[in-house]
Amino acid sequence: MKEKLEKIKENAKESISKIQNLQELQDLKVKLLGKKSELSTILKGLGSLAAEERPKIGSFVNDVRNEIESNINEAEKRLKEKALSQKLEKEKIDITMPGTKIKRGSKHPINRVIEEIQDLFVSMGYDVVDGPELETDEFCFERLNLPDGHPARDMQDSFYITSEYLLRTQTSAVQARTMLGNTEKSPIRMICTGKTYRREDDATHSHQFNQVEGLVVDRKELNVSLADLKGTLEVFVKKMVGEKSELRFRPSYFPFTEPSYEVDVTCFKCGGKGCPLCKKTGWIELLGAGMVHPNVLKMNGYDPEKYAGFAFGTGIDRLAMFKYGITDMRYLYTNDVRFLSQFDRKDEE
Ligand code: DAH
C-alpha cells in the first residue's frame, strides 16, 4: 500500500511539473484530489484494512495529499507569474512613438484686436463700456446732432427694424448713452468696442462689422484739447499698426464733432512711398475724430460752457485686416477654420 501511495505521489509530482497553464492545472487538481481520484478511493477503502494498519496508512495518505497540494500551489504561483509577465510583454507601451496631437482652437483675429485695444486704453485709465446693438434712432442719430432729415444720415445706410429701432450703424451711439447716464457729471474716459451694421457688402465692407469708439469729457478749465486727442491717437495707432507710423489729421465733417478730422496713417505696406494698398498716396485713412460738438454736450446733459471733450471712432475689422494682411473683409465672417487657424496663438507665444 505504501509503495502504491509513494507511486501516486511521484506520478503527481511529475504531471504537475509538466503543466503549462492554469486551466490544465485546475483539471489535474480535480483528477488528483477530487472525489474520483485514486487517493479518495484509498481513503474510502481504509475501513477494510486491519485495525493497527489503519492509522498508519491514514496518516500516510494525508501526507501524500498535503504534498500534492503544496506542489499544486507552487505550480499555480509559477503559472500566475508566467501569465502576468506574458500579459505585460504583450501590452508594452512604446513611449518613443509620436503622440496624437490634440487640435486646439484659436482666438478670432477680431477678438485679438479688440482685447489689444481694450488693454491699451485700460492702461491709460479708460473704462470699457458697452451698449445695445439694437439701438433707437434717438441715440444713434438724434442725440449726436443728426436730426431727422439731416443729409449726413445718408452717410450710413441703416437697417431699420421699426421707425424707432434700428441696428446701430455706429458705436458713437454709446457716447450719448454714457453722457446721459453719468448723472454726477464726473469726468468721462471711455472706450466702447462692439458690432455695428450697415447695408453694405463688398470686399472691404461687410453688412456687420466692429467699431471702437472713444470719448473723453472733462471740465473746460482742464484744457481737454485737440493736442490731447492727437497724443492719444498717436499712442493708439502706433501700438496697433507699428511704432514707425506717422499720423495726418485731415479736416473733415462729422455732425457730432467740431472741428472734425479724418486721421490717416502712413501706409504700413510701403512705408509711405506709394503702393496699390494705399492707392499710391502713401496714406491710409483710419479714423474719424474731433472735439465733441457743443450741441452734443448740451443734448446729453453737459453745459458746453463748462465742459469740453474729444471723441474718435474706427473700424476694428479694418485694423485687423491691416495688422494681419487680410485682403477680403468677408474672410473674417465666414468662419472657415483653414483661415482662422492661421492665427493660431501666434502673438500669445
Ligand atoms: N461714427 C463714425 C463712423 O462710423 C466714426 C467717428 C467719427 C466717430 C468721428 C467719432 C468721431 O467718435 O468723433 O463713421
Residues whose N, C-alpha, C, O or C-beta is under 5 A from the ligand:
A	BS01	DAH	T169 Q170 S172 G214 F254 T257 G288 A289 G290 A311 F312 G313
